């Protein structure tokens, strides 16, 4: 799963990640503790219920996945972040959709472990300028907003890409700027968007999941498109419209911050932190990057041209 990433020049630290598989969830060697506190429950894009708990006596966190055949069976992530250890326990892994297992179980556990090193998982796409991989745009939006199609469209037309819906964010201790880091080089696209990108016609023969998503690697989108990290210079908030062409509207710093809070805080995109820490993080991001509302016209592929114009210093199109 992580074989696409090169060996680092310097190792900053190590984590231990264990995956165990069983015929029944009743066999899990580390069950939910009796003294536990449920922190919140969320519904994944697959409609699978994911329940978050913490041990009332220790700092151990638990992520419990409710079985939803044929997408997934029961699973339980046990994360002791202070010890840099995570355990994933799976019931009948052969019955899982492979993309679900990678994206929503394994990468989620790994993302939690990376918090020890200042990383925060963020549900967003991230692309870079074609000529400068350190000029990045964070693309934030809910499922169906056009986030993935825009990200992949930019990559197909010359931009770099870190991911279409999951990246890690971290503050640079030297200059205080927030950067984005790739955690997976797998992307997905719906059938309706394939016609907008002829280079991805090969995906027509790839089986789609229940959400009509087809998966491929970034290198299959365009050779050389994959990027590992970037500095965030643009914050894009896309939505789909029935207009004949796409339009973009610049946001004030206050409106950008509000949009970030709506996308990141209310949707629990980031892991749980204190209100003060999270607001400070989002405030820094709003000050650092220019914000834009991007209304994408359905059935068109002019969004990538707008993004490339923004990278080049273009005005509202």
Helices and strands as residue ranges (DSSP letters): E 16-22, G 25-27, E 36-43, E 49-55, E 61-65, E 75-80, G 81-83, E 85-91, G 93-95, H 98-100, I 101-106, H 107-113, G 114-117, E 120-122, E 125-128, E 136-139, H 147-156, E 160-163, E 167-171, E 178-182, E 186-190, H 191-194, G 198-205, E 213-217, H 218-221, E 229-241, E 247-251, H 253-260, I 261-265, H 275-288, E 290-297, H 303-311
